[in-house]
């Protein structure tokens, strides 16, 4: 029984009742991987301002984003600011969540196609978090979240983190099935 309990506690993406409560912790920030978008990366010739050239949310991804937003609102949780990557799938996710004013933040743009930008991008994300206040959510990409937190996330997963001395402490994880 004890081994099963330990396994369940370590299972990634499994939401526990206290994961929602983690949002009430001092300094808590929600950081979310965009909702479902088929494929693994953008085409080599994608254009940041042209959604027709990017990997985008599909109907399941749109439904997932709406369901995540509804789950937060049902608990009375909204955000003073929802920062989003400039990629269309992140912006659409942030808009569909409907959890607060959305603002593009180049600091959390993907560096998947140029991993040499990892350290610079992650430092920019840390600055964004340090220089803003209030209840915040970031909608970004797997590579950004992994670099900042050391944790892999699934599409639509929300990590609750707190920054301590420049390092992300994971307080919880919320995953709403698509």
FENNOR-V94525 format. One record per residue. RES is the residue in one small letter. PSI is psi in radians with two decimals (none if undefined). OMEGA is omega as a letter, one per 20 degrees, with the letter a starting at -180 (none if undefined). D_LAST is the distance of its C-alpha to the last C-alpha in whole Angstrom. Layout:
[[RES,PSI,OMEGA,D_LAST] [RES,PSI,OMEGA,D_LAST]]
This chain:
[[x,-0.76,a,30] [x,-0.70,r,31] [x,-0.73,r,29] [x,-0.75,r,26] [x,-0.77,r,26] [x,-0.76,r,26] [x,-0.83,a,24] [x,-0.63,r,21] [x,-0.49,a,22] [x,-0.17,a,22] [x,2.09,a,18] [x,2.45,r,16] [x,-0.04,r,13] [x,2.02,a,14] [x,2.25,r,14] [x,2.76,a,18] [x,-0.65,a,19] [x,-0.17,r,21] [x,-0.67,r,19] [x,-0.69,r,18] [x,-0.41,r,22] [x,-0.47,r,22] [x,-0.33,r,22] [x,-0.14,r,25] [x,2.51,r,27] [x,2.29,r,30] [x,0.11,a,28] [x,2.41,r,25] [x,2.41,r,23] [x,2.26,r,19] [x,2.14,a,18] [x,2.41,r,14] [x,2.36,a,13] [x,2.76,r,12] [x,3.06,a,9] [x,2.22,r,8] [x,1.94,a,12] [x,2.53,r,13] [x,-3.13,a,16] [x,-0.41,r,18] [x,2.99,r,20] [x,2.71,r,22] [x,2.69,a,25] [x,-0.54,a,28] [x,0.42,a,29] [x,2.70,r,27] [x,2.19,a,28] [x,-0.73,a,26] [x,0.07,a,27] [x,1.74,a,26] [x,-0.47,a,22] [x,-0.23,r,23] [x,0.03,a,24] [x,2.87,r,21] [x,2.21,a,18] [x,2.95,r,16] [x,2.56,r,12] [x,-3.02,a,11] [x,-0.67,r,10] [x,-0.67,r,6] [x,-0.72,r,7] [x,-0.75,r,9] [x,-0.70,r,7] [x,-0.80,r,5] [x,-0.76,r,8] [x,-0.73,a,9] [x,-0.69,r,8] [x,-0.82,r,9] [x,-0.76,r,12] [x,-0.71,r,12] [x,-0.68,r,12] [x,-0.83,a,15] [x,-0.64,r,17] [x,-0.45,r,17] [x,0.11,r,19] [x,0.38,a,21] [x,2.09,r,20] [x,3.08,a,20] [x,2.56,r,22] [x,-0.55,a,25] [x,2.35,r,24] [x,1.86,r,21] [x,2.47,a,22] [x,2.56,r,20] [x,2.76,r,21] [x,-0.10,r,23] [x,2.48,a,21] [x,-0.68,a,19] [x,-0.55,r,15] [x,-0.79,a,16] [x,-0.77,r,18] [x,-0.72,r,16] [x,-0.87,a,13] [x,-0.74,r,16] [x,-0.76,a,17] [x,-0.47,r,14] [x,-0.68,r,13] [x,0.91,a,17] [x,0.05,r,18] [x,3.07,a,21] [x,2.32,a,24] [x,2.35,r,22] [x,2.25,r,25] [x,2.41,a,25] [x,1.69,r,26] [x,-0.39,r,27] [x,-0.36,a,27] [x,0.38,r,24] [x,2.65,a,24] [x,2.52,r,23] [x,0.36,a,26] [x,-0.65,a,24] [x,0.01,r,27] [x,1.42,a,30] [x,-0.20,r,29] [x,-0.25,r,33] [x,0.02,a,31] [x,-1.06,a,29] [x,-0.76,a,32] [x,-0.76,a,33] [x,-0.76,a,29] [x,-0.68,r,28] [x,-0.68,r,32] [x,-0.68,r,31] [x,-0.74,r,27] [x,-0.74,r,29] [x,-0.76,r,32] [x,-0.81,a,29] [x,-0.77,a,28] [x,-0.56,a,32] [x,0.00,r,33] [x,2.77,a,31] [x,3.13,a,30] [x,-3.08,r,29] [x,2.08,a,25] [x,2.56,r,23] [x,2.45,r,20] [x,2.28,r,20] [x,2.01,a,17] [x,-2.63,a,18] [x,2.78,r,18] [x,-0.86,a,17] [x,-0.66,r,21] [x,-0.79,a,22] [x,-0.78,a,20] [x,-0.73,r,22] [x,-0.67,a,25] [x,-0.67,a,25] [x,-0.31,a,24] [x,0.21,a,24] [x,2.38,r,21] [x,2.59,r,18] [x,2.72,r,15] [x,2.82,r,11] [x,2.24,r,9] [x,-0.08,a,8] [x,2.44,r,10] [x,2.09,r,13] [x,2.47,r,17] [x,2.09,a,19] [x,2.88,r,23] [x,2.37,r,26] [x,2.22,r,29] [x,1.98,a,32] [x,0.73,r,35] [x,-0.04,r,33] [x,2.52,r,30] [x,2.19,r,27] [x,2.16,r,26] [x,2.10,a,23] [x,-0.42,a,23] [x,3.07,r,19] [x,2.35,r,16] [x,2.22,r,13] [x,2.10,r,9] [x,2.12,a,6] [x,2.47,r,4] [x,none,none,0]]
